[in-house]
């Protein structure tokens, strides 16, 4: 996407993680956080309203989990790329989120070293999987 502005929605119920993500996004002036929410239902509404280029989405959220959010967002904001961020290290969950249309999976404890790269890779139209997620093969 070059130097064009990238509009990013951050979805996580853990406020310290959102603060970390926001500080990471500030390292790239072309990346703009356009919203942050801490609830799955709010994530769906904000995605529809804002039509972000990218959604950084937690798996375990109040009201709707990340998998259900992906399902609904794919219908309401089909051009939004989605990266799931979770400490859960499940190849089965990763396979499910990719089947539903997510493009990336970042293990939170690897966020400091992987998040920016994951965003870059996904914005290039490719898939990203955290190195800490064993046993997953991308198709």
ZASE-822338 format. One line per 10 residues: number of its first residue (from 0); their letters; for each residue x, y, z of N, C-alpha, C, O. Coordinates in Angstrom, 2 decimals, padded with zeros to 5 digits. Each point is the difference from the previous one (the first is absolute). Layout:
! ZASE-822338
NUM> A> X,Y,Z,X,Y,Z,X,Y,Z,X,Y,Z ~ ...
! end
This chain:
! ZASE-822338
0> XXXXXXXXXX> 000.82,-001.20,000.00,-000.82,001.20,000.00,000.86,001.26,000.00,-000.53,001.11,000.03 ~ 001.82,-001.26,-000.06,000.90,001.14,-000.08,-000.15,000.93,001.19,-000.20,-000.44,001.13 ~ 000.30,001.75,-001.41,-000.05,000.98,001.07,-001.42,000.52,000.24,-000.19,000.92,000.79 ~ -000.79,-001.49,-001.47,-001.38,000.42,000.20,-000.40,-000.27,001.44,000.47,-000.95,000.62 ~ -001.34,001.80,-000.10,-000.46,-000.18,001.38,-000.75,-001.32,000.14,-000.83,-000.35,-000.84 ~ 001.13,-000.36,001.92,-000.68,-001.26,000.32,-000.79,000.24,001.27,000.55,000.41,001.03 ~ -001.84,-000.67,-001.10,-000.92,000.25,001.11,-000.19,-001.30,000.78,-000.42,-001.01,-000.55 ~ 000.74,001.05,001.86,000.04,-001.21,000.82,-000.94,000.11,001.19,-000.02,001.01,000.71 ~ -000.77,-002.08,-000.51,-000.86,-000.13,001.17,000.63,-001.02,000.93,000.35,-001.10,-000.43 ~ -000.20,001.46,001.71,000.59,-000.88,001.01,-001.12,-000.52,000.89,-000.74,000.77,000.60
10> XXXXXXXXXX> 000.63,-002.10,-000.51,-001.06,-000.64,000.77,000.61,-000.94,001.03,000.52,-001.06,-000.35 ~ -000.58,001.45,001.61,000.52,-000.84,001.08,-000.58,000.50,001.31,-000.10,001.21,000.22 ~ -000.27,-002.13,000.66,-000.58,000.41,001.28,001.06,000.26,001.06,-000.33,000.42,001.11 ~ 001.60,-000.65,-001.42,001.09,000.21,000.95,000.67,001.33,-000.32,000.77,000.11,-000.95 ~ -001.08,000.90,001.75,000.43,001.36,-000.28,001.52,000.15,-000.13,000.45,000.73,-000.88 ~ 000.37,-001.38,001.71,001.46,000.13,-000.19,000.47,-000.51,-001.37,000.94,000.55,-000.57 ~ -001.59,-001.59,000.04,000.37,-000.48,-001.33,-000.36,001.05,-001.06,000.77,000.25,-000.92 ~ -001.94,000.37,001.06,-000.38,001.05,-000.95,001.00,001.14,000.03,000.37,000.53,-001.05 ~ 000.08,-000.14,002.25,001.00,001.07,000.12,001.29,-000.40,-000.72,000.61,000.81,-000.70 ~ -000.19,-002.07,000.87,001.20,-000.49,-000.68,-000.17,000.08,-001.51,000.88,000.50,-000.70
20> XXXXXXXXXX> -002.01,-000.97,000.19,-000.25,000.00,-001.44,000.02,001.43,-000.53,000.60,000.27,-001.04 ~ -001.24,000.63,001.75,-000.02,001.39,-000.44,001.41,000.57,-000.06,000.34,000.71,-000.95 ~ 000.49,-001.01,001.95,001.38,000.49,-000.02,000.78,-000.59,-001.17,000.84,000.68,-000.60 ~ -001.10,-001.94,000.26,000.66,-000.62,-001.15,-000.45,000.64,-001.30,000.81,000.26,-000.89 ~ -002.10,000.01,000.77,-000.53,000.60,-001.23,000.58,001.40,-000.23,000.15,000.43,-001.14 ~ 000.16,000.27,002.21,000.55,001.35,-000.13,001.39,000.00,-000.63,000.49,001.05,-000.42 ~ 000.16,-002.21,000.34,001.32,-000.09,-000.63,-000.09,000.15,-001.52,001.01,000.23,-000.66 ~ -002.20,-000.36,000.12,-000.22,000.10,-001.44,-001.00,001.12,-000.26,-001.20,-000.19,000.21 ~ 001.66,001.34,-000.65,-000.91,001.15,-000.13,-001.15,-000.22,-000.98,-001.02,000.68,000.09 ~ 001.16,-001.62,-001.02,-001.10,-000.25,-000.95,-001.08,-000.90,000.58,-001.04,-000.21,-000.63
30> XXXXXXXXXX> 001.27,-000.34,001.82,-001.00,-000.85,000.65,-000.76,000.83,001.02,000.59,000.57,000.92 ~ -001.89,-000.51,-001.08,-000.84,000.82,000.87,-001.01,-000.86,000.73,-000.81,-000.68,-000.62 ~ 000.86,000.72,001.95,-001.01,-000.69,000.78,-001.26,000.86,-000.04,000.00,001.15,000.45 ~ -001.06,-001.72,-001.01,-001.24,000.78,-000.16,-001.03,-000.36,001.06,-001.07,000.62,000.07 ~ 001.37,-001.62,000.76,-000.91,-000.37,001.06,000.56,-001.13,000.83,000.86,-000.76,-000.45 ~ -001.36,000.67,001.66,000.35,-001.11,000.88,-001.23,-000.38,000.80,-000.70,000.85,000.53 ~ 000.46,-002.15,-000.46,-001.14,-000.51,000.76,000.44,-001.23,000.77,001.02,-000.62,-000.33 ~ -001.78,000.27,001.37,000.36,-001.11,000.85,-001.04,-001.10,000.06,-000.02,-000.80,000.94 ~ -000.86,000.75,-001.93,-001.13,-000.91,000.04,-000.29,-000.49,-001.41,000.09,000.77,-000.96 ~ -000.44,-002.04,000.82,-000.26,-000.57,-001.32,-001.16,000.64,-000.74,000.08,000.26,-001.20
40> XXXXXXXXXX> -001.17,000.00,001.93,-001.14,000.66,-000.62,000.34,001.39,-000.50,-000.39,000.39,-001.10 ~ 001.13,000.36,001.93,000.45,001.34,-000.41,000.91,-000.09,-001.22,-000.04,000.87,-000.87 ~ 000.86,-001.92,000.82,000.93,-000.17,-001.13,-000.77,-000.12,-001.31,000.39,000.58,-001.01 ~ -001.47,-001.35,001.04,-000.80,-000.17,-001.21,-000.61,001.34,-000.42,000.04,000.37,-001.17 ~ -000.62,000.35,002.13,-000.61,001.29,-000.31,001.01,001.01,-000.53,-000.26,000.69,-000.98 ~ 001.43,-000.59,001.65,001.03,000.95,-000.42,000.57,-000.38,-001.36,000.31,000.87,-000.81 ~ -000.18,-002.16,000.55,000.51,-000.44,-001.30,-000.95,000.42,-001.11,000.44,000.47,-001.06 ~ -001.73,-000.63,001.30,-000.99,000.40,-001.00,000.02,001.52,-000.19,-000.05,000.49,-001.13 ~ 000.13,000.23,002.23,-000.03,001.46,-000.05,001.26,000.59,-000.64,-000.08,000.88,-000.85 ~ 001.26,-001.37,001.26,001.26,000.62,-000.41,000.63,-000.61,-001.25,000.81,000.65,-000.66
50> XXXXXXXXXX> -001.18,-001.90,000.31,000.59,-000.69,-001.14,001.54,000.12,000.01,000.58,000.52,-000.95 ~ 000.06,-001.00,002.02,001.46,000.13,000.10,000.72,-000.84,-001.06,-000.54,-000.98,-000.52 ~ 001.76,001.37,000.22,000.84,-000.79,-000.90,000.47,-001.26,000.70,000.16,-001.05,-000.63 ~ 000.06,001.16,001.95,000.53,-001.11,000.78,-000.64,-000.02,001.38,-000.23,001.04,000.61 ~ -000.05,-002.25,-000.13,-000.53,-000.18,001.35,000.96,-000.91,000.75,000.28,-001.11,-000.44 ~ 000.23,001.59,001.58,000.79,-000.83,000.91,-000.97,-000.50,001.05,-000.51,000.79,000.79 ~ 000.26,-002.09,-000.77,-001.13,-000.57,000.72,000.43,-001.06,001.00,000.70,-000.95,-000.35 ~ -001.10,001.12,001.59,000.24,-001.00,001.04,-000.97,-001.17,-000.19,-001.08,000.17,-000.57 ~ 001.47,-001.34,001.04,-000.85,-001.18,-000.09,-001.07,-000.02,001.09,-001.18,-000.20,-000.28 ~ 001.60,000.43,001.51,-000.91,-000.12,001.16,-000.53,001.37,000.38,000.67,000.79,000.67
60> XXXXXXXXXX> -001.90,-000.53,-001.10,-000.63,001.30,000.24,-001.36,-000.18,000.67,-000.63,-001.05,-000.16 ~ 000.18,002.05,000.91,-001.36,-000.05,000.52,-001.02,000.06,-001.16,000.30,000.55,-001.06 ~ -001.44,-001.07,001.26,-001.19,-000.07,-000.87,000.17,-000.88,-001.23,-000.84,-000.87,-000.24 ~ 001.88,001.06,-000.56,000.27,-000.85,-001.16,001.49,-000.32,-000.03,000.83,000.89,000.19 ~ -000.48,-002.15,-000.42,001.43,-000.31,-000.09,000.53,000.41,-001.37,-000.77,000.32,-000.91 ~ 002.08,-000.33,000.77,000.64,000.45,-001.22,-000.43,-000.76,-001.24,-000.10,000.59,-001.08 ~ -000.14,-001.88,001.20,-000.42,-000.80,-001.16,-001.36,000.48,-000.52,-000.19,000.14,-001.20 ~ -000.74,000.12,002.11,-001.31,000.50,-000.41,000.10,001.42,-000.54,-000.70,000.36,-000.95 ~ 001.58,000.46,001.54,000.21,001.35,-000.53,000.50,-000.08,-001.44,-000.48,000.74,-000.86 ~ 001.43,-001.63,000.59,000.51,-000.15,-001.37,-001.14,-000.35,-000.94,-000.12,000.59,-001.07
70> XXXXXXXXXX> -000.71,-001.55,001.45,-001.11,-000.42,-000.85,-000.90,001.19,-000.36,-000.36,000.18,-001.16 ~ 000.01,000.61,002.16,-000.90,001.12,-000.25,000.68,001.14,-000.77,-000.60,000.60,-000.88 ~ 001.85,-000.33,001.22,000.72,001.09,-000.66,000.22,-000.32,-001.48,-000.03,000.90,-000.83 ~ 000.25,-002.15,000.50,000.20,-000.37,-001.41,-001.21,000.42,-000.83,000.15,000.34,-001.18 ~ -001.34,-000.37,001.77,-001.22,000.40,-000.71,-000.19,001.52,000.00,-000.46,000.56,-001.00 ~ 000.82,000.10,002.10,-000.30,001.42,000.16,001.12,000.94,-000.46,-000.25,001.15,-000.35 ~ 001.46,-001.65,000.36,001.16,000.81,-000.41,000.96,-000.92,-000.76,001.10,-000.29,000.47 ~ -001.52,-000.17,-001.66,000.74,-001.06,-000.70,001.41,000.37,-000.43,000.81,-000.89,-000.27 ~ -000.49,002.17,000.18,001.34,000.40,-000.42,000.97,000.17,001.16,001.18,000.29,-000.23 ~ -001.64,-000.46,001.45,000.88,000.13,001.17,000.84,-001.26,000.16,-000.53,-001.10,000.09
80> XXXXXXXXXX> 001.84,001.28,-000.05,000.89,-001.12,000.33,-000.06,-000.20,001.51,-000.16,000.96,000.75 ~ 000.28,-002.21,-000.31,-000.09,-000.31,001.42,001.22,-000.79,000.44,000.38,-000.98,-000.63 ~ 000.22,001.43,001.73,001.07,-000.74,000.67,-000.52,-000.34,001.39,-000.34,000.90,000.78 ~ 000.29,-002.18,-000.47,-000.38,-000.42,001.34,001.23,000.07,000.89,001.09,-000.43,-000.39 ~ -001.25,000.98,001.60,001.08,000.05,000.98,-000.50,-000.69,001.26,-001.03,000.37,000.56 ~ 001.76,-001.37,-000.13,-000.44,-000.78,001.15,001.19,-000.72,000.60,000.97,-000.30,-000.69 ~ -001.04,000.02,001.98,001.04,-000.82,000.61,-000.31,-001.48,-000.23,000.87,-000.85,000.22 ~ -002.07,000.53,-000.66,-000.37,-001.37,-000.32,000.87,-000.49,-001.15,000.14,000.68,-001.01 ~ 000.43,-001.85,001.18,000.90,-000.56,-001.02,-000.60,-001.27,-000.56,000.54,-001.09,000.19 ~ -001.64,001.22,-000.88,-000.73,-001.14,-000.52,000.00,000.01,-001.52,-000.53,000.92,-000.62
90> XXXXXXXXXX> 001.12,-001.95,000.03,-000.03,-000.12,-001.46,-001.43,-000.13,-000.49,-000.33,000.50,-001.08 ~ -000.53,-001.17,001.86,-001.40,-000.16,-000.41,-000.71,001.34,-000.07,-000.74,000.26,-000.95 ~ 000.96,000.60,001.93,-000.62,001.32,-000.02,000.57,000.81,-001.16,-000.74,000.68,-000.71 ~ 002.04,-000.75,000.51,000.62,000.73,-001.11,-000.59,-000.44,-001.33,-000.33,000.83,-000.85 ~ 000.20,-002.14,000.66,-000.57,-000.50,-001.25,-001.43,000.51,-000.18,-000.41,000.35,-001.11 ~ -000.35,-000.32,002.20,-001.38,000.49,-000.06,-000.05,001.48,-000.38,-000.81,000.39,-000.84 ~ 001.65,000.42,001.45,-000.06,001.43,-000.31,000.44,000.28,-001.44,-000.53,000.91,-000.65 ~ 001.48,-001.68,000.16,000.39,000.17,-001.41,-001.12,-000.44,-000.94,-000.24,000.64,-001.02 ~ -000.44,-001.72,001.37,-001.15,-000.44,-000.81,-001.07,001.08,-000.05,-000.67,000.18,-001.02 ~ 000.50,000.53,002.11,-001.03,001.04,000.07,000.43,001.32,-000.63,-000.81,000.91,-000.13
100> XXXXXXXXXX> 002.08,-000.81,-000.26,000.42,001.19,-000.72,001.04,000.88,000.66,000.37,001.03,-000.56 ~ 000.12,-001.40,001.75,001.09,000.77,000.59,001.27,-000.22,-000.82,000.12,-001.01,-000.70 ~ 000.80,001.95,000.79,001.25,-000.13,-000.77,001.22,-000.17,000.88,001.09,-000.29,-000.51 ~ -001.24,000.46,001.83,001.17,-000.11,000.87,-000.37,-000.50,001.37,-001.13,000.14,000.46 ~ 002.14,-000.75,000.20,-000.15,-000.49,001.37,001.29,000.30,000.73,001.05,-000.54,-000.34 ~ -001.12,001.41,001.34,001.17,000.39,000.78,-000.21,-000.44,001.44,-001.02,000.33,000.61 ~ 001.97,-001.09,-000.06,-000.03,-000.35,001.41,000.44,001.25,000.77,001.06,000.56,-000.27 ~ -001.88,-000.14,001.23,000.24,001.27,000.69,001.39,000.10,000.62,000.62,001.06,-000.06 ~ -000.13,-002.14,000.64,001.32,000.08,000.64,001.11,000.21,-001.03,001.14,000.28,000.37 ~ -001.45,-000.42,-001.65,000.96,000.30,-001.07,-000.29,001.34,-000.65,000.64,000.38,-000.98
110> XXXXXXXXXX> -001.60,000.33,001.52,-000.43,001.25,-000.61,001.10,001.03,-000.19,000.03,000.68,-001.02 ~ 000.86,-000.56,002.00,001.06,001.00,-000.11,000.91,-000.28,-001.20,000.49,000.94,-000.63 ~ -000.28,-002.19,000.32,000.88,-000.33,-001.12,-000.74,-000.27,-001.30,000.61,000.06,-001.07 ~ -001.92,-000.37,001.13,-000.69,-000.43,-001.21,-001.12,000.91,-000.49,-000.36,-000.06,-001.18 ~ -000.20,000.89,002.03,-001.21,000.73,-000.38,000.19,000.88,-001.23,-000.80,-000.07,-000.93 ~ 001.83,000.91,000.91,000.19,000.90,-001.13,000.23,-000.77,-001.29,-000.55,000.36,-001.05 ~ 001.36,-001.41,001.12,000.23,-000.83,-001.19,-001.30,-000.66,-000.46,-000.28,-000.06,-001.20 ~ -000.50,-000.44,002.15,-001.27,-000.63,-000.36,-000.90,000.98,-000.75,-000.62,-000.36,-001.00 ~ 000.55,001.59,001.49,-000.82,001.01,-000.66,000.51,000.24,-001.42,-000.79,000.04,-000.95 ~ 002.09,000.12,000.80,000.57,000.23,-001.33,-000.32,-001.15,-000.95,-000.42,000.23,-001.14
120> XXXXXXXXXX> 000.61,-001.46,001.60,-000.26,-001.18,-000.83,-001.46,-000.06,-000.43,-000.30,-000.21,-001.17 ~ -000.60,000.41,002.12,-001.43,-000.08,-000.30,-000.43,001.13,-000.94,-000.83,-000.21,-000.88 ~ 001.39,001.40,001.06,-000.35,001.11,-000.88,000.50,-000.24,-001.43,-000.50,000.62,-000.94 ~ 001.46,-001.51,000.78,000.48,-000.39,-001.33,-000.87,-001.10,-000.61,000.28,-000.49,-001.09 ~ -001.33,000.10,001.82,-000.90,-001.02,-000.52,000.42,-001.42,000.30,-000.58,-000.95,-000.54 ~ 001.58,000.79,001.39,000.48,-001.33,000.36,-000.54,-000.39,001.37,-000.61,000.81,000.70 ~ 000.85,-002.07,-000.32,-000.39,-000.47,001.33,001.22,-000.01,000.92,001.13,-000.20,-000.44 ~ -001.39,000.43,001.73,001.06,-000.01,001.01,-000.42,-000.92,001.13,-001.13,000.06,000.48 ~ 002.07,-000.92,-000.05,-000.23,-000.86,001.16,001.18,000.16,000.94,001.15,-000.09,-000.42 ~ -001.44,000.31,001.68,001.02,000.14,001.02,000.92,-001.21,000.03,-000.45,-001.14,-000.15
130> XXXXXXXXX> 001.73,001.39,000.36,000.97,-001.09,000.11,-000.31,-000.89,001.20,000.41,-001.16,000.04 ~ -001.14,001.68,000.93,-000.33,-000.78,001.20,-001.21,-000.90,-000.17,-000.41,-000.67,000.94 ~ -000.14,000.65,-002.12,-001.17,-000.84,-000.24,000.46,-001.24,-000.77,000.09,000.01,-001.23 ~ 000.19,-001.06,001.97,000.50,-001.24,-000.60,-001.10,-000.77,-000.66,-001.16,000.07,000.41 ~ 001.52,-000.81,-001.44,-000.90,-000.96,-000.59,-001.00,000.55,-001.00,-000.92,-000.72,-000.40 ~ 001.08,001.97,-000.01,-000.95,000.56,-000.96,000.68,000.13,-001.36,001.12,000.51,-000.10 ~ -001.80,-000.97,-000.90,000.48,000.15,-001.38,-001.00,000.88,-000.75,-001.20,-000.26,000.01 ~ 001.71,001.29,-000.65,-000.86,000.86,-000.81,-000.18,-000.63,-001.36,000.92,-000.59,-000.55 ~ -002.11,000.71,000.02,-000.30,-000.57,-001.32,-000.06,001.08,-001.04,-000.24,-000.28,-001.17
! end
